[in-house]
Amino acid sequence: MTWRLLPVASLAVLLLQACAVGPNYRRPETVMTESFRGQEVVEPESLADLPWWEVFHDDVLQGLIVEALKNNYDLRTAVSRVEQARGQLITTRSAIFPQLGYQGDAARGRMFFGFTGNRTFDVFAGLFNMSWEVDLWGRIRRASEASMADLLASNDFRRGVVLSLVSEVATSYLTLLELDLELEIARQATKTFQDTLDLFVRQFEGGIGTMLAVARGKAALAQAAAGIPDTERRIVTTENAISILLGWPPVSIPRGTSLTDQLFPPQPPAGVPAAILAKRPDIMQAEENLRSSNALVGVAVADFFPRIGLTALYGGQSSELADVVKPAGNVWQIAASVAGPLFQGGRLIGNYKSAKANWDATKSQYEGTVINALREVSDALVDAEKLQGVRDENAKAVTALREASDLATVRYTGGLATYFEVLEAQQQLFPAETTLAQVELQQLVAVVRLYAALGGGWSEGEQQVPLNAFPNWPP
């Protein structure tokens, strides 16, 4: 029996060495420039090479990011999807191996046997069975290749969720700090307009002012005061959004370093464009999806060919239970089978065309993702550069308007100016201060956007930073 099985085993080994049908995967050529638009100097170093805890130096922000990585529900879902894809890979790959099983039967019956009349009989059987599909055309290997790509794509999606989560928490936190600054400006504006109104009232009561000035002062005060509750509303909304990112119920969010004291690199290095192919999770996910669809084309091609299977059975069968394991009850069988399609009504051709169209679609998605990544990096680089000039000019405007406001108040008190000059100077000053704060926020957010666009964040192989790595957390 051993010598009889040897040719079968040898044939199976040779068949497994056969090449899988269908196209082998090759990364498509993409449009890749030598440098990013808006990049002044091309250097191999990139902001994306840094882990996020070396980019954001605010201890409170670092603690919030850690909390988000621990508790965020979208990230938990992404992790579960990775495990789901890993299980699917195990299921698909299992078909390449022989399938072993066992079977036990015990039956008692009564039947009519001609002249001998009715007879009662017993049947006992204990069997081991094996079935094996010889993957001659690579159908199972291509399916396993597709499942492996799906697993890697789900893991890249998880990395993308991490990167998005880090950048979103940072952006929301910086927005919260900017709103704090706007609230401070609104309160200062309210106080200033209150002082101005008090001055107008004293002038009016002293007989050297007008009721018109008092009325205009009240209107300016009311407009400034209205900004306080509106900004407080936006602060609560932003805090609630951050709470959800952290997996918390809506709560007050602690603050650390103020907006104007945040330490971000003024001109962060971007690196070379080709590096984003290996760093951006969405590009890597798109490529794995393309690899999977490429393998599924091979599966569709293999379905046109016959399937070759081997089966074997070994065990015992007898009318007496004790004889099942004895040589007298020994039974065995070895069989080979070939099954292939003849007429399927166009089903196989339809499956192939569908798989090929899916490959074309995922190829376009991959190429579009690469192009979009180049645009996002360029946008962030230009923002980081140009917003510095915008900030400088706004700072000059704020300084000039503060001087003008102070001079207008002095001139009005001395009787050299009208109330209109005072109100006009103040009404121009406080919006300019708010605009300056918003530009400073945009500068910081541009760095966060650049970091995300380059694919920075939580590199593979790095462990999550433990909560006790931040001695000032919780604040």
C-alpha positions in Angstrom: 0.0 0.0 0.0 2.9 2.4 0.8 4.4 1.8 -2.6 1.1 2.5 -4.2 0.8 5.8 -2.5 4.3 7.0 -3.4 3.5 7.9 -7.1 0.4 9.8 -5.9 2.4 11.8 -3.3 5.2 12.5 -5.9 2.6 13.7 -8.4 1.0 16.0 -5.7 4.4 17.6 -4.9 5.0 18.3 -8.6 1.6 19.8 -9.0 2.1 22.1 -6.1 5.2 23.5 -7.9 3.0 24.7 -10.8 2.6 28.4 -11.4 -0.7 30.0 -10.5 -2.7 31.2 -13.5 -3.6 34.9 -13.7 -1.5 38.0 -13.7 1.3 38.5 -11.2 1.1 41.7 -9.3 3.2 44.7 -10.3 2.9 48.2 -8.8 1.5 50.6 -11.4 3.6 53.5 -12.5 2.5 56.7 -11.0 3.2 60.4 -11.6 5.8 61.2 -9.0 7.7 64.5 -9.0 11.2 65.0 -7.6 10.0 67.5 -5.0 6.7 68.8 -3.6 5.3 72.0 -5.0 6.0 74.7 -2.4 9.1 72.9 -1.1 12.1 75.2 -1.1 14.9 72.7 -0.4 14.6 69.0 -0.9 16.1 67.0 2.0 15.8 63.3 2.8 14.7 64.2 6.3 11.0 64.4 6.8 8.6 65.6 9.5 6.9 62.2 9.1 9.9 60.4 10.4 9.1 61.8 13.9 6.6 60.0 16.2 3.8 62.3 17.2 5.0 62.7 20.7 8.1 64.5 19.3 6.0 66.8 17.2 3.5 68.0 19.8 5.3 69.2 22.9 2.3 70.2 24.9 2.0 67.7 27.8 -1.8 68.0 27.9 -2.1 67.5 24.2 0.1 64.4 24.4 -2.1 63.0 27.2 -5.2 63.6 25.2 -3.8 61.8 22.2 -2.9 58.8 24.4 -6.4 58.7 25.8 -7.8 58.8 22.2 -5.6 55.9 21.2 -6.7 53.9 24.2 -10.5 54.6 24.0 -11.6 55.8 20.6 -14.4 53.7 19.3 -13.5 54.1 15.6 -10.0 52.8 16.4 -11.4 49.8 18.3 -13.6 49.0 15.4 -10.6 49.2 13.0 -8.6 46.8 15.3 -11.5 44.3 15.3 -11.6 44.5 11.5 -7.9 43.6 11.3 -8.6 40.5 13.4 -11.6 39.7 11.2 -9.4 39.8 8.1 -6.8 37.7 9.8 -9.4 35.0 10.5 -10.6 35.2 6.9 -7.0 34.6 5.8 -6.7 31.5 7.9 -10.0 30.2 6.5 -9.0 30.8 2.9 -5.5 29.4 3.3 -6.7 26.2 5.0 -8.0 24.9 1.7 -4.4 24.4 0.5 -4.0 21.6 3.1 -5.6 18.1 3.2 -8.8 18.1 5.1 -9.0 15.3 7.7 -12.0 14.2 9.5 -13.5 11.2 11.3 -16.9 9.5 11.3 -18.5 7.0 13.6 -21.8 5.1 12.8 -23.9 2.7 14.9 -27.1 1.4 13.4 -29.6 -1.4 14.2 -32.4 -2.4 11.7 -34.7 -5.1 10.5 -35.1 -5.9 6.8 -36.6 -8.6 4.6 -34.1 -10.9 3.0 -36.1 -13.2 0.6 -36.5 -16.8 1.7 -34.7 -16.3 4.9 -37.4 -13.9 6.1 -36.9 -10.8 8.2 -33.6 -10.4 9.9 -32.4 -7.9 12.5 -28.8 -6.7 12.0 -26.3 -4.4 13.5 -23.8 -2.2 11.7 -20.8 -0.4 13.4 -18.2 1.7 11.6 -15.3 3.9 12.6 -13.7 5.8 9.8 -11.0 8.4 9.1 -11.4 10.4 5.8 -9.2 12.8 3.9 -10.0 15.1 1.0 -7.5 17.3 -0.8 -7.9 19.6 -3.7 -4.7 19.7 -5.7 -4.1 23.4 -6.4 -2.8 22.8 -9.9 -3.9 26.1 -11.4 -3.3 28.2 -8.2 -6.9 29.0 -7.5 -6.4 28.5 -3.8 -3.1 30.3 -3.8 -4.6 33.3 -5.6 -7.5 33.4 -3.1 -5.0 33.3 -0.2 -3.0 36.1 -1.8 -6.2 38.1 -2.0 -7.0 37.4 1.6 -3.5 38.4 2.7 -3.8 41.6 0.8 -7.1 42.3 2.5 -5.5 41.7 5.9 -2.7 44.1 5.1 -5.2 46.6 3.8 -7.3 46.4 7.0 -4.1 47.0 9.0 -3.2 50.0 6.8 -6.8 51.3 7.4 -6.1 50.9 11.2 -2.9 52.9 10.8 -4.9 55.5 8.8 -7.4 55.7 11.7 -4.5 56.3 14.1 -3.0 59.0 12.0 -6.4 60.7 11.4 -7.1 60.4 15.2 -3.8 62.0 16.2 -4.2 64.9 13.7 -7.9 65.4 14.6 -7.2 65.6 18.3 -4.3 68.0 17.8 -6.4 70.2 15.4 -9.4 70.3 17.8 -7.2 71.0 20.8 -5.5 73.9 19.0 -8.9 75.2 17.9 -9.9 75.1 21.5 -6.9 77.1 22.5 -7.7 79.7 19.8 -11.3 79.9 21.0 -9.9 80.6 24.5 -7.9 83.4 23.0 -11.0 84.8 21.2 -13.0 84.6 24.5 -10.2 86.6 26.2 -10.3 89.2 23.4 -14.1 89.4 23.6 -14.0 90.0 27.3 -11.3 92.6 26.9 -13.3 94.3 24.2 -16.4 94.3 26.4 -14.4 95.9 29.2 -12.9 98.5 26.9 -16.3 99.4 25.4 -17.7 99.6 29.0 -15.0 102.0 29.9 -15.6 104.0 26.8 -19.4 104.1 27.5 -18.7 105.3 31.1 -16.5 108.0 29.6 -19.2 109.1 27.2 -21.8 109.2 30.0 -19.5 111.3 32.2 -18.9 113.7 29.3 -22.7 113.9 28.7 -23.5 114.5 32.3 -20.8 117.2 32.4 -22.5 119.0 29.6 -19.6 118.5 27.1 -20.9 115.2 25.5 -23.9 114.2 23.4 -26.6 111.6 23.8 -25.6 110.3 20.4 -22.2 109.3 21.7 -23.8 107.5 24.7 -26.2 105.6 22.4 -23.4 104.6 20.0 -21.3 103.5 23.0 -24.2 101.3 24.3 -24.5 99.7 20.9 -20.8 99.0 20.6 -20.8 97.5 24.2 -23.8 95.2 23.4 -22.2 94.0 20.1 -18.9 93.2 22.0 -20.8 91.5 24.9 -22.7 89.3 22.4 -19.4 87.7 21.3 -18.8 86.3 24.8 -21.7 83.7 25.0 -21.3 82.9 21.3 -17.6 82.0 21.8 -18.4 80.1 25.0 -20.9 78.1 23.0 -18.2 77.3 20.4 -15.8 76.3 23.2 -18.3 73.8 24.6 -19.0 72.4 21.2 -15.3 71.9 20.5 -14.8 70.3 24.0 -17.7 67.9 23.3 -16.1 66.9 19.9 -12.7 66.2 21.6 -14.5 64.2 24.3 -16.0 61.9 21.7 -12.6 61.4 20.1 -11.3 60.4 23.5 -14.1 58.0 24.0 -15.4 60.1 26.9 -18.9 61.5 27.6 -19.0 65.3 27.0 -16.7 66.9 29.6 -14.5 69.9 30.1 -11.1 69.5 28.4 -8.0 70.6 30.3 -5.6 73.1 28.7 -1.8 73.2 28.7 0.4 75.6 26.8 -1.3 78.6 25.3 -1.8 79.0 21.6 0.9 81.6 21.1 3.4 79.5 23.1 3.0 76.2 21.1 6.4 75.0 19.8 6.0 73.9 16.2 8.8 73.9 13.6 8.4 77.1 11.5 9.5 75.4 8.2 9.1 71.6 8.8 11.0 69.4 6.3 8.8 67.4 3.9 11.3 64.9 2.5 11.1 63.3 -0.9 7.7 62.6 -2.6 8.5 59.0 -3.2 8.6 58.4 0.5 4.9 58.9 0.9 4.3 55.7 -1.0 5.7 53.8 2.0 4.3 56.0 4.8 0.8 57.1 4.0 -1.6 54.5 5.2 -4.3 55.4 2.6 -1.8 54.8 -0.2 -0.7 51.6 1.2 -4.3 50.5 1.8 -5.1 51.4 -1.8 -2.2 49.3 -3.1 -3.2 46.3 -1.0 -6.7 46.6 -2.4 -5.2 46.6 -5.9 -3.1 43.6 -5.0 -6.2 41.8 -3.8 -8.2 42.6 -6.9 -5.3 41.4 -9.0 -5.2 38.1 -7.2 -9.0 37.7 -7.6 -8.5 38.0 -11.4 -6.3 34.9 -11.1 -9.1 33.1 -9.1 -11.5 33.9 -11.9 -9.1 32.5 -14.5 -8.6 29.3 -12.5 -12.3 28.7 -12.4 -12.2 27.9 -16.1 -9.9 24.9 -15.4 -10.9 21.6 -13.9 -10.4 20.9 -10.2 -8.4 17.8 -9.3 -9.1 16.2 -6.0 -7.8 13.3 -3.9 -9.8 11.4 -1.3 -8.9 8.6 1.0 -10.8 6.6 3.6 -9.5 4.2 6.3 -11.2 2.5 9.2 -13.3 -0.4 10.2 -16.8 -1.7 9.7 -18.5 -4.7 11.2 -21.7 -6.1 12.5 -20.0 -6.5 15.9 -18.7 -3.5 17.7 -15.6 -5.4 18.9 -14.6 -6.3 15.3 -14.5 -2.7 14.1 -10.8 -2.3 15.2 -9.8 -5.9 14.2 -8.2 -6.7 10.8 -11.3 -8.5 9.7 -13.3 -5.3 9.8 -10.6 -3.2 8.0 -11.8 -1.0 5.1 -9.9 1.6 3.0 -10.2 3.5 -0.2 -8.1 5.9 -2.3 -9.7 7.9 -5.1 -9.0 10.7 -7.5 -11.5 13.0 -9.2 -11.5 15.6 -11.9 -14.4 18.0 -12.3 -14.6 20.9 -14.7 -17.1 23.3 -16.3 -18.6 22.6 -19.7 -21.5 25.0 -20.0 -22.2 27.6 -17.3 -24.4 30.0 -19.2 -21.7 32.7 -19.1 -21.2 32.7 -15.4 -17.5 32.1 -15.5 -17.0 34.8 -18.2 -19.1 37.2 -16.2 -17.0 36.5 -13.1 -13.8 37.2 -15.0 -15.0 40.4 -16.5 -16.2 41.6 -13.1 -12.9 40.8 -11.5 -11.0 42.6 -14.3 -13.3 45.6 -14.1 -12.7 45.7 -10.3 -9.0 45.6 -10.9 -9.3 48.6 -13.3 -11.3 50.5 -10.7 -8.9 49.8 -7.8 -6.0 50.8 -10.0 -7.6 54.2 -10.7 -8.3 54.6 -7.0 -4.7 53.9 -6.2 -3.4 56.4 -8.8 -5.9 59.0 -7.6 -4.9 58.5 -4.0 -1.2 59.1 -4.9 -2.1 62.3 -6.8 -4.3 63.5 -4.0 -1.5 62.9 -1.5 0.9 65.1 -3.5 -1.7 67.9 -3.5 -2.3 67.7 0.2 1.4 67.9 1.0 1.8 70.8 -1.4 -1.2 72.7 0.1 0.2 72.2 3.6 3.6 73.4 2.6 2.3 76.5 0.9 0.1 77.2 3.9 3.0 76.9 6.4 5.1 79.2 4.3 2.6 81.9 3.3 0.7 82.1 6.5 3.8 83.3 8.2 3.7 86.4 6.1 0.0 86.8 6.8 0.6 86.6 10.5 3.4 89.2 10.4 1.3 91.7 8.6 -1.7 91.1 10.9 0.6 91.6 13.9 1.7 94.9 12.5 -1.9 95.9 12.0 -2.8 95.0 15.6 0.1 97.0 17.0 -0.9 100.1 14.9 -4.6 99.8 15.8 -3.7 99.6 19.5 -1.7 102.8 19.2 -4.6 104.4 17.3 -7.1 103.4 19.9 -5.0 104.8 22.8 -4.4 108.0 20.9 -8.1 108.4 20.0 -9.1 108.0 23.6 -6.5 110.6 24.8 -7.6 113.0 22.0 -11.2 112.6 22.9 -10.6 113.2 26.6 -8.7 116.4 25.7 -11.4 117.6 23.4 -9.4 117.2 20.3 -11.4 114.3 18.7 -15.0 113.2 18.4 -16.5 110.0 19.9 -16.6 108.6 16.4 -12.8 108.3 16.2 -12.7 106.5 19.5 -15.3 103.9 18.6 -13.9 103.4 15.1 -10.4 102.7 16.4 -11.7 100.2 19.0 -14.1 98.6 16.5 -11.2 98.0 14.2 -8.8 96.8 16.9 -10.7 93.9 18.4 -11.6 92.1 15.1 -8.0 92.5 14.0 -6.9 90.8 17.2 -9.3 88.0 16.5 -8.1 87.6 13.0 -4.5 87.5 14.2 -5.4 84.6 16.6 -7.1 82.7 13.8 -4.1 83.1 11.5 -1.8 81.8 14.3 -4.2 78.8 14.6 -4.0 78.2 10.8 -0.2 78.2 11.0 -0.2 75.5 13.6 -2.9 73.5 11.9 -0.9 73.7 8.6 2.0 71.8 10.4 -0.5 69.2 11.7 -1.9 68.8 8.1 1.5 68.5 6.7 2.4 65.8 9.2 -0.7 63.9 8.3 -0.3 64.4 4.6 3.2 62.9 4.8 2.0 59.9 6.6 3.6 60.6 10.0 2.3 59.2 13.2 2.5 55.8 14.7 5.1 53.9 12.8 4.9 50.1 12.5 6.7 48.3 15.2 6.4 51.2 17.7 4.4 50.5 20.8 1.8 52.9 22.1 3.2 55.4 24.5 2.1 54.4 28.0 0.0 56.9 30.0 2.7 57.2 32.7 5.1 58.5 30.1 3.6 61.9 30.7 4.2 62.9 34.3 1.9 65.9 34.1 -1.1 63.8 33.0 -3.8 63.9 34.1 -3.6 67.6 34.8 
